[in-house]
Each structure stands twice: as C-alpha cells, then as structure tokens.
C-alpha cells in the first residue's frame, strides 16, 4: 500500500496535478506532461527518448507527477517562450546556461533572470543549432519583452518568485504556495476562487455569492471571469 503524504509537507511549496497546472497555464495537459515526464518518438525506425526539462520538486503520489509552485512558475516561462516560437532545444539550452549563471535549479523564477535574462539567452544561443534563431537581434528583443511581461504579475521576495496574480495581474486573485496549498484564492479573503465561481453559478448572481462568503462582490465577479477564461482557453 502506498503511504499518503502529510498535507503539511506542501505548505509553502504548493501542490498541483498535471491537469491543475495545464489549466492555470492554459496549455494542453499532454504538453505539460511531455515537459515534465519526457516522451518517446520514432525516427527512421529507431525509437528515441527525450528527457524532461527538469525533475519535479515533489515525489510522485499514487504514480502521478505532482508539481510544486516553483515548477509551475518555471513552466509558465517555458509556455511563454514556446508561444514566441522557441523550440524546446533552445529553451533547454537557455535553462542550462541560466542554471550555471544564476546558481539555481529553477532559474527562470528568480529576480536575477528578470535582469539578466537577455544576456543568458544570447549566451545560450551559442550552444543551439536551431536554424529558427538565425536572426538574433530580432529574437533577443522579443525574448526580453516576454520575460518582462511575464514578470509583471509575479511578486518577488528574496530574489525568488513568491506569488502569482493570475487574473490579468489584478490584486484580487493570487496563487501563493503559503496559502491554500497554492490554489487560486481571493487575496484579501482567502476563499478559493473555484468556490466563489461555483457559488455564483449556484446562487444565480455574484452578489448572492458575495453575501454568502462575506467577500466583496467585485472579487466574486473577478473569480467568475477568471474561471470562465480558464475554461475557454
């Protein structure tokens, strides 16, 4: 029988399934799984294996990969980089160089990566053979802008990402590994946003849900829009 972990182990760490992470990142679960577990493919009749981008912080639970808050934020950067056309090989090279330069196994989620990301990226290009990256001047500025935009809704403490404001960067909703195991909550009230969303749907209005949980109606409306956007992604 597999022993169940003590929930207290995840306070300040965060705990997400592949499905949780995929929903928050608005990415296909299969994509997140490939990044975190690796995958096999065939070429010219030969079966090959691609290693995961990194090993998760957390051990598997009942045979399933679990993702920490730090993993989640790193994946968010990977997602942003793929959306501007970077291949996984280039991202892996950047990750390796960033680890060496910053001295952290989760370098994307550090304040130093915010300031030195472009330099690290350019250095990593020297290790890449990706033909898509020939126009280095254009790529480096796009990369810099993506890094800056991605950090806008992240809060740093001691040079590490401590919190994420996932709904358009607004202060009303936060993902904080020190609260509710990192699930999205109403910042000032601590109520999980999924609870507010489902209450608004059940009660027929944000105002009724707000009265039920003693929160600001505007927060309930943000929670509803937040989950509607996640569902539509």
N, C-alpha and C positions, 0 to 999 in steps of 0.2 A: 504493500500500500504506500502511495506517495504521500509524504508528510506535507501538510499545508503550511505555508509560511505565516509568520506572525505579522498581521497588518501593520504593526508599529514599525516594522523594518522599512516601510515605504514612506513614512512621514519625512518630508523634506527631500524625498527622492522622486516622487511621482510614480505612477503605475498606469500603463496604457497597453492595451492589446494592439495587435496589428490593425484591427478594424477601427479601434479608437483613433489611433494615430492617422490612419488614412482619411478618416472623416474630418479631423481637425486640419489636416494639410490639404484637403480637397484633392486627394490623389487616389488612384485605384489601389485597393488592398494588395493586389498582385505585385504592383510596383514596389510598395514598401517592403513586402515580403522578400522580393528579389534583392533589394538593397541590404536588408538585414540578415538574410539567410544564405545569400548566394544562389546560384542556379546552374543548371546544366544545359548544354546545347550541342548540336552536332554540326560538324563542318567536314565536308569531303569524306563522309563515312566514319569520322572519328568523333567520339564523344568527349566533350571538354567541360571543365568546371570553372566557373567564375566565383571567386571568394566574395563574401560580403564586404561591404565598405569598411565595416568595423564590427567587433563583437559587442553585443548589447551589454549595458551595465549590469543588468539583472539576470539571474538564472531563469531557466525555463520553468513554467508552472504547468503541471499536467501535460508536459510535452509541447507546450506552446511558447513561442517567443514573447517576452514581455519587454516593454520599452520604458526607459526612465525619462524624466523631464529633459535631461541633458541630451539623451538620444533624440528626443522629439525635436528639440531646437536645432540640432545638427542636421536632422532630416529635413527640416524646414529650409535650411540653406541649400541643401542638395536639390530639393524640389525647385527652389528659385533659380538655381544655376542651370538645371535641365530646361527650364522654361525659356531661357535665352539661347538655347541651342548647344550648350556644352555637353559633350559626351561623358559617360561615366569614367572613361580612361583619363580624361583631362581633370575631372573632379577628383579622382583618386590621387593623381599626381599632386594636385593642389593640396589635398588633405595631408599627404605625406610630408610635403615641404612645410606646411603650416605647423604640423606636429613638431618638427625639428626646430623651427624658428621660435615658436611660442613656448614649447616645452609643456604642452598639454595634449592629452589623448583625445580631447574634444575641443579642438582649436577654433572652430567656426563660432562657438558660443562664448568667445572671450572679447573683452573690450579691445585688446591689442589687435585682434583680427579686424575690428572696425577701422582702426587707424592704419594698419599695415597690410590690409588685405590685397590691395592692388599690387604692391611690391611682391608679396608672396605669390600672387597669381602669375606675375610676369616671370618670376624665377622658376615656377613650376612648368611654364611653357617650354623651357629649355629641355625638360625631360619628356615632353609629349611629342608624339609623332602624328597627332591628329591633323589632317590636312585642312579641316574646317577652321583652324586657328591661325591661318597664314596672315590675315590682316590683323596684326597685333594691336595696332593703335586703336582701331575701332573696338575691338574686343575688350581691351583693358578699361576703356571708359564705360562701356556697358556693364562690365563686371563691377566696377567701383560704384556705379549708380544702384545696382541691385543690392550690393552689400549695405549701402547707406539706407536704402528704402526698407530693407528687411530689419534693420536695427531700430527703425523709428518706433515700432510698437513693442520693443523689448526694454525691460528695466534691468540695469546693471548694478551689481553690488560686489565689491571686492574684485572688480575686473571680470566678473562672470555674469552671464545672464541669470537673473533670479526670478523674473516673471515675464509673462507674455500677455499683452492686451489684444486678444484675437479678433475682436469685432471692430474693424476699421480703426484700430488704435485707440478706441474710446476707453475712458477710465471706468466705465460702468461694469465691465466684464473682465475677469482676469483668470489666467491659468497660472497657478502658483503651487509649486510642489510642497510647500509648507502648509497648504490648506486643502482639505478635501481630497488628499492624495493626487493633487494636480488636475482634478476635473474642473471644467469651466464653472465659475461661480459668480454671483453678483458681488462685486468687490466690497461694497460697504455693508452688505447684509449676510454674506456667507452662504446664501441659498444656491444650490446647484441650478444652473440656467436651464437644464433639461426639466427640472421640477417646475420652474416658472412657466416654461413653454407648455408643458402638458397641462398645467393648471389653467392657463389662459384658454387653451383649447377646450378643456372640460367645462370651464365656467362660462365660456362664451364671450369673455372680454378680459382685457389686460387689467382693467380697474378692479374687477372682482378678484382676480388672482392676486393683485397687489394687496388688497384688503385682507385676503386670506393669510398671506405670508408676511404682512406688515412691512412691505417694501414700497419704494417709490414706483408709481405706475410707469414712469418713463423707463425704469430699469427693466420692467417686465416687457415693455414694447421692444427694447433692445434685445432681450433674450429671445423673444419670438422671432424677430428678424434674423438674428444670428443663426438660430437653428433652421429657419427656412432657407437661408443661404447655404448652409452646410448640406441640407437635403437636396438642394437644386444643383450642387456642384457636380 
